Amino acid sequence: MTESFIQTNNLLKVYDGSTLALDNVNIKIDRGDWTSLIGPSGSGKTTLLNMISCLDKPTEGSIVINKKIVTDLNQVQLTQFRRENIGLIFQKHYLIPYLTALENVMIAMYYHSTVDENQAIDSLTKVGLEHRLGHKPSKLSGGEQQRVCIARALINNPKILVADEPTGNLDQKNGQIVLDLIHSLHQEGHTILLVTHNMDIAKQGNHIMQIIDGKILEEIEVN
């Protein structure tokens, strides 16, 4: 049996001493999988995503990513691990408004490695924005802003791409462009964890986990 690339063990998350957000969650994700996490609002999707993204720590339990027990890391080590291994794509773009598309991508490199403008241009070209390098977020459409986010997430060649409702604020056309990009990244071998409330989007991956009230209720193999 091969060792899982991402694994959570008896994951528990309690907020404010009483609000149970995750209840004994045990999941396994293989390298190269596209796993869709689906559930209603307040089900624990984003909380679980934040745990695996190393943005937050569980109250109890452990998380193992690529053989490293990330829940044993201190905050500085956790931040470093996230920068080197995980690319984050949010529903909200979190772009710096006074920076251009190119600068928004380059700033992500600053915290990890030497800033390389050509590499940033290549990343934006990969998402079809080579003609929008000098545009600030206010001059970009919602779909273009989301593609800048994907370019930013890819800049340090992460092993894992984590996407939280990446099409949630987009119209159907731009949403499909973003999904097509995610498909391409999956085919290139990236491990993808995508949160959605849309079953049609969830089915585009190869594995679906349904979460309700902080518990994984069902796991479905798509193909």
C-alpha beads as a LAMMPS data file, in Angstrom:
LAMMPS data file: protein, C-alpha beads

223 atoms
222 bonds

1 atom types
1 bond types

-500.0 500.0 xlo xhi
-500.0 500.0 ylo yhi
-500.0 500.0 zlo zhi

Masses

1 110.0

Atoms # bond

1 1 1 0.000 0.000 0.000
2 1 1 1.399 3.400 -0.970
3 1 1 1.651 6.109 1.628
4 1 1 -0.886 8.917 1.255
5 1 1 0.481 12.283 0.145
6 1 1 -1.915 14.139 2.482
7 1 1 -3.401 12.515 5.557
8 1 1 -5.349 13.814 8.550
9 1 1 -5.659 11.786 11.730
10 1 1 -8.539 12.329 14.184
11 1 1 -8.695 16.015 13.331
12 1 1 -10.653 18.134 15.786
13 1 1 -11.166 21.896 15.629
14 1 1 -13.022 23.799 18.341
15 1 1 -13.531 27.566 18.243
16 1 1 -14.191 29.698 21.337
17 1 1 -14.063 26.648 23.552
18 1 1 -17.416 25.258 22.409
19 1 1 -18.054 25.593 18.660
20 1 1 -17.126 22.293 17.010
21 1 1 -15.980 22.943 13.433
22 1 1 -14.258 19.618 12.676
23 1 1 -15.182 16.385 14.409
24 1 1 -12.672 13.509 14.192
25 1 1 -11.860 13.975 10.496
26 1 1 -9.713 11.285 8.869
27 1 1 -8.926 11.693 5.180
28 1 1 -6.284 10.452 2.770
29 1 1 -5.338 12.083 -0.528
30 1 1 -2.894 10.508 -2.974
31 1 1 -0.247 12.432 -4.873
32 1 1 -1.653 13.809 -8.127
33 1 1 -5.303 13.461 -7.088
34 1 1 -7.928 16.123 -7.628
35 1 1 -10.100 15.917 -4.519
36 1 1 -13.269 18.012 -4.337
37 1 1 -14.593 18.860 -0.888
38 1 1 -18.304 19.605 -0.983
39 1 1 -20.858 20.585 1.636
40 1 1 -23.279 23.340 2.690
41 1 1 -22.228 26.630 4.259
42 1 1 -20.941 26.118 7.784
43 1 1 -20.174 22.441 7.205
44 1 1 -16.448 22.764 7.934
45 1 1 -15.120 22.869 4.357
46 1 1 -13.051 26.015 4.709
47 1 1 -11.869 25.055 8.201
48 1 1 -10.506 21.757 6.874
49 1 1 -8.987 23.582 3.916
50 1 1 -7.230 26.012 6.268
51 1 1 -5.802 23.108 8.280
52 1 1 -4.364 21.372 5.221
53 1 1 -3.139 24.706 3.821
54 1 1 -1.129 25.292 7.022
55 1 1 -3.073 28.509 7.652
56 1 1 -4.416 27.210 10.956
57 1 1 -3.775 24.401 13.429
58 1 1 -6.238 21.840 14.770
59 1 1 -7.292 21.661 18.401
60 1 1 -6.408 17.972 18.368
61 1 1 -5.138 15.464 15.819
62 1 1 -2.379 15.538 13.234
63 1 1 -1.810 16.363 9.578
64 1 1 0.880 14.675 7.493
65 1 1 1.858 16.163 4.136
66 1 1 4.526 14.519 2.002
67 1 1 5.727 12.509 5.052
68 1 1 6.091 15.600 7.251
69 1 1 3.927 16.001 10.351
70 1 1 3.048 19.639 9.799
71 1 1 1.090 19.898 13.057
72 1 1 4.428 19.493 14.887
73 1 1 5.858 22.634 13.252
74 1 1 6.013 25.997 14.982
75 1 1 4.487 29.046 13.297
76 1 1 7.675 30.088 11.502
77 1 1 8.283 26.547 10.228
78 1 1 4.637 26.204 9.216
79 1 1 4.777 29.423 7.186
80 1 1 7.956 28.281 5.454
81 1 1 6.453 24.884 4.657
82 1 1 3.343 26.518 3.187
83 1 1 5.391 28.855 0.981
84 1 1 7.460 25.978 -0.376
85 1 1 4.729 23.394 -0.892
86 1 1 1.250 24.907 -1.192
87 1 1 -0.308 27.276 -3.708
88 1 1 -3.471 29.040 -2.535
89 1 1 -6.356 30.159 -4.748
90 1 1 -9.149 31.974 -2.924
91 1 1 -12.656 33.027 -3.915
92 1 1 -11.634 36.560 -2.965
93 1 1 -8.611 37.580 -4.965
94 1 1 -6.546 39.336 -2.274
95 1 1 -4.595 41.258 -4.903
96 1 1 -2.743 44.392 -3.848
97 1 1 -4.713 47.169 -5.590
98 1 1 -1.811 49.552 -6.271
99 1 1 0.380 46.851 -7.869
100 1 1 0.152 45.604 -11.449
101 1 1 -0.683 42.007 -12.321
102 1 1 3.029 41.340 -12.837
103 1 1 3.974 42.936 -9.512
104 1 1 1.271 40.994 -7.659
105 1 1 2.818 37.767 -8.907
106 1 1 6.388 38.887 -8.273
107 1 1 5.670 39.804 -4.654
108 1 1 4.834 36.163 -3.941
109 1 1 8.348 35.253 -5.101
110 1 1 9.878 37.793 -2.741
111 1 1 8.938 35.747 0.321
112 1 1 10.352 32.517 -1.051
113 1 1 13.191 32.998 -3.498
114 1 1 14.946 35.459 -5.752
115 1 1 12.502 37.682 -7.603
116 1 1 12.594 36.799 -11.299
117 1 1 10.516 38.994 -13.595
118 1 1 10.781 36.590 -16.529
119 1 1 9.496 33.742 -14.391
120 1 1 6.547 35.880 -13.300
121 1 1 5.817 36.758 -16.931
122 1 1 5.900 33.058 -17.810
123 1 1 3.426 32.299 -15.028
124 1 1 1.004 34.982 -16.248
125 1 1 1.448 33.794 -19.828
126 1 1 0.477 30.303 -18.701
127 1 1 -2.906 31.644 -17.568
128 1 1 -3.389 33.711 -20.727
129 1 1 -2.586 37.159 -19.311
130 1 1 0.607 38.035 -21.150
131 1 1 -1.215 41.068 -22.607
132 1 1 -2.320 42.349 -19.154
133 1 1 0.982 42.431 -17.280
134 1 1 0.911 46.171 -16.563
135 1 1 -2.739 46.393 -15.532
136 1 1 -3.757 46.974 -11.920
137 1 1 -6.603 44.881 -10.444
138 1 1 -9.180 47.640 -10.973
139 1 1 -8.527 47.398 -14.719
140 1 1 -8.969 43.624 -14.809
141 1 1 -12.212 41.657 -14.977
142 1 1 -13.133 39.282 -12.160
143 1 1 -12.018 36.324 -14.260
144 1 1 -8.708 37.980 -15.067
145 1 1 -8.120 38.775 -11.399
146 1 1 -8.723 35.133 -10.523
147 1 1 -6.223 34.074 -13.187
148 1 1 -3.661 36.426 -11.631
149 1 1 -4.309 34.571 -8.368
150 1 1 -3.624 31.265 -10.096
151 1 1 -0.415 32.640 -11.621
152 1 1 0.614 33.831 -8.156
153 1 1 -0.181 30.423 -6.669
154 1 1 1.974 28.710 -9.297
155 1 1 5.004 30.963 -9.076
156 1 1 6.914 28.825 -6.574
157 1 1 5.984 25.537 -8.274
158 1 1 3.920 24.170 -5.361
159 1 1 3.276 20.469 -4.914
160 1 1 -0.307 21.133 -3.816
161 1 1 -2.881 23.598 -5.131
162 1 1 -5.664 24.476 -2.714
163 1 1 -8.661 26.296 -4.192
164 1 1 -11.518 27.670 -2.067
165 1 1 -14.599 28.247 -4.267
166 1 1 -12.371 29.508 -7.127
167 1 1 -15.339 30.134 -9.442
168 1 1 -17.758 31.383 -6.781
169 1 1 -17.696 35.044 -7.854
170 1 1 -17.412 34.436 -11.594
171 1 1 -19.924 34.190 -14.415
172 1 1 -20.204 30.901 -16.276
173 1 1 -17.758 31.828 -19.049
174 1 1 -14.984 33.005 -16.739
175 1 1 -15.691 30.196 -14.307
176 1 1 -15.104 27.670 -17.074
177 1 1 -11.827 29.358 -18.045
178 1 1 -10.615 28.973 -14.455
179 1 1 -11.770 25.342 -14.302
180 1 1 -10.000 24.611 -17.576
181 1 1 -6.802 26.006 -16.069
182 1 1 -7.225 23.814 -12.999
183 1 1 -7.751 20.798 -15.260
184 1 1 -4.500 21.597 -17.076
185 1 1 -2.619 21.880 -13.790
186 1 1 -4.050 18.560 -12.650
187 1 1 -2.906 16.922 -15.871
188 1 1 0.572 18.300 -15.229
189 1 1 0.654 16.334 -11.985
190 1 1 -0.363 18.856 -9.336
191 1 1 -2.287 17.535 -6.345
192 1 1 -5.457 19.603 -6.097
193 1 1 -7.863 20.135 -3.208
194 1 1 -10.870 22.180 -4.294
195 1 1 -13.727 23.360 -2.101
196 1 1 -17.086 23.901 -3.791
197 1 1 -20.800 23.771 -3.072
198 1 1 -21.492 22.813 -6.714
199 1 1 -21.675 19.068 -7.406
200 1 1 -21.157 19.573 -11.153
201 1 1 -17.818 21.246 -10.396
202 1 1 -16.953 18.635 -7.765
203 1 1 -17.445 15.855 -10.309
204 1 1 -14.721 17.314 -12.531
205 1 1 -12.146 15.943 -10.089
206 1 1 -11.475 12.252 -9.517
207 1 1 -12.438 12.073 -5.844
208 1 1 -15.270 13.742 -3.879
209 1 1 -15.561 14.092 -0.118
210 1 1 -18.836 15.314 1.366
211 1 1 -18.598 17.116 4.692
212 1 1 -21.536 18.033 6.929
213 1 1 -21.405 19.333 10.504
214 1 1 -17.639 18.879 10.599
215 1 1 -17.712 15.195 9.637
216 1 1 -16.835 13.438 6.387
217 1 1 -20.078 11.623 5.557
218 1 1 -19.307 10.182 2.142
219 1 1 -16.385 9.623 -0.220
220 1 1 -16.997 9.069 -3.929
221 1 1 -14.582 7.962 -6.629
222 1 1 -15.511 9.766 -9.844
223 1 1 -13.192 7.984 -12.268

Bonds

1 1 1 2
2 1 2 3
3 1 3 4
4 1 4 5
5 1 5 6
6 1 6 7
7 1 7 8
8 1 8 9
9 1 9 10
10 1 10 11
11 1 11 12
12 1 12 13
13 1 13 14
14 1 14 15
15 1 15 16
16 1 16 17
17 1 17 18
18 1 18 19
19 1 19 20
20 1 20 21
21 1 21 22
22 1 22 23
23 1 23 24
24 1 24 25
25 1 25 26
26 1 26 27
27 1 27 28
28 1 28 29
29 1 29 30
30 1 30 31
31 1 31 32
32 1 32 33
33 1 33 34
34 1 34 35
35 1 35 36
36 1 36 37
37 1 37 38
38 1 38 39
39 1 39 40
40 1 40 41
41 1 41 42
42 1 42 43
43 1 43 44
44 1 44 45
45 1 45 46
46 1 46 47
47 1 47 48
48 1 48 49
49 1 49 50
50 1 50 51
51 1 51 52
52 1 52 53
53 1 53 54
54 1 54 55
55 1 55 56
56 1 56 57
57 1 57 58
58 1 58 59
59 1 59 60
60 1 60 61
61 1 61 62
62 1 62 63
63 1 63 64
64 1 64 65
65 1 65 66
66 1 66 67
67 1 67 68
68 1 68 69
69 1 69 70
70 1 70 71
71 1 71 72
72 1 72 73
73 1 73 74
74 1 74 75
75 1 75 76
76 1 76 77
77 1 77 78
78 1 78 79
79 1 79 80
80 1 80 81
81 1 81 82
82 1 82 83
83 1 83 84
84 1 84 85
85 1 85 86
86 1 86 87
87 1 87 88
88 1 88 89
89 1 89 90
90 1 90 91
91 1 91 92
92 1 92 93
93 1 93 94
94 1 94 95
95 1 95 96
96 1 96 97
97 1 97 98
98 1 98 99
99 1 99 100
100 1 100 101
101 1 101 102
102 1 102 103
103 1 103 104
104 1 104 105
105 1 105 106
106 1 106 107
107 1 107 108
108 1 108 109
109 1 109 110
110 1 110 111
111 1 111 112
112 1 112 113
113 1 113 114
114 1 114 115
115 1 115 116
116 1 116 117
117 1 117 118
118 1 118 119
119 1 119 120
120 1 120 121
121 1 121 122
122 1 122 123
123 1 123 124
124 1 124 125
125 1 125 126
126 1 126 127
127 1 127 128
128 1 128 129
129 1 129 130
130 1 130 131
131 1 131 132
132 1 132 133
133 1 133 134
134 1 134 135
135 1 135 136
136 1 136 137
137 1 137 138
138 1 138 139
139 1 139 140
140 1 140 141
141 1 141 142
142 1 142 143
143 1 143 144
144 1 144 145
145 1 145 146
146 1 146 147
147 1 147 148
148 1 148 149
149 1 149 150
150 1 150 151
151 1 151 152
152 1 152 153
153 1 153 154
154 1 154 155
155 1 155 156
156 1 156 157
157 1 157 158
158 1 158 159
159 1 159 160
160 1 160 161
161 1 161 162
162 1 162 163
163 1 163 164
164 1 164 165
165 1 165 166
166 1 166 167
167 1 167 168
168 1 168 169
169 1 169 170
170 1 170 171
171 1 171 172
172 1 172 173
173 1 173 174
174 1 174 175
175 1 175 176
176 1 176 177
177 1 177 178
178 1 178 179
179 1 179 180
180 1 180 181
181 1 181 182
182 1 182 183
183 1 183 184
184 1 184 185
185 1 185 186
186 1 186 187
187 1 187 188
188 1 188 189
189 1 189 190
190 1 190 191
191 1 191 192
192 1 192 193
193 1 193 194
194 1 194 195
195 1 195 196
196 1 196 197
197 1 197 198
198 1 198 199
199 1 199 200
200 1 200 201
201 1 201 202
202 1 202 203
203 1 203 204
204 1 204 205
205 1 205 206
206 1 206 207
207 1 207 208
208 1 208 209
209 1 209 210
210 1 210 211
211 1 211 212
212 1 212 213
213 1 213 214
214 1 214 215
215 1 215 216
216 1 216 217
217 1 217 218
218 1 218 219
219 1 219 220
220 1 220 221
221 1 221 222
222 1 222 223
